[in-house]
Amino acid sequence: MKKVLFLFFFLITQSLDAEQKLTLVARVNNEIITSIDISNEIGVIRLLNKNVDPNSPGVKQAALENAINEILKTSEIKKNNIETSNKNRIDQQYAELLKKITQDNPSVSKNIKMKIYNKMQLDYEWNALIAKKYSWKVNINMNEVDQKLKNTKEKTGDQSKLLAIKEDLITIEKNKKLSIYSDNHLEQIKKRSLIKFF
């Protein structure tokens, strides 16, 4: 088995050009992150953040963190049997994002496009997992929401607009708290995981 894996690894490295030499970067539990994964991740970061220097050490570190987080999130999603419930919404948002991206970068590779789509799907599934685990813990301070709404009342007297604004404020507060639970949950998974760098 080791011979077959070595031969496979050797053939892949021989087929890549000199700029994209395949090297192992990290192992997360049983998943491998390669230099090609990092290169693709940097490509996505560069597309989504126009003013980023792809050669800076910070971007390479962010790409590695993103790759690690994706592996951990995917594993946790599978473990909890979370599936995408709104594929049409993901497809629609992906199409809108891709349209914006390809206006400035018409030659975006298929690989990068697929990576962006997979990231969007992963985000939806991860958010569904966090909502399932922690929504019952989220308490919204309605006094704060009402105070923010009072500040808005001076600008509009329309009750339907005020109700919509109140719902938006509640959603924003809920998402802030779920974001904290999301970060904490991911950190707990990292602590239990075996992460090795090469």
RAVENKA-V438793 format. One record per pair of residues at least 4 apart in sequence whose C-alpha atoms are under 6 Angstrom apart, sorted by the first residue. I is the first residue (numbers start at 1). J is the second residue. Records with the same first field share a line. If there is no record, write none. Layout:
BEGIN
I: J ; J
END
This chain:
BEGIN
6: 10
13: 22
16: 20
22: 35
23: 34 ; 35
24: 34
25: 33 ; 34 ; 197 ; 198
26: 33 ; 196 ; 197 ; 198
27: 31 ; 32 ; 33 ; 195 ; 196
28: 194 ; 195
29: 194
38: 63
41: 63
42: 63
45: 49
46: 50 ; 52
69: 73
70: 74
77: 82
84: 125
90: 94
94: 98
98: 102
102: 106
122: 126
123: 127
130: 134
131: 135
142: 146
175: 179
178: 182
181: 185
END
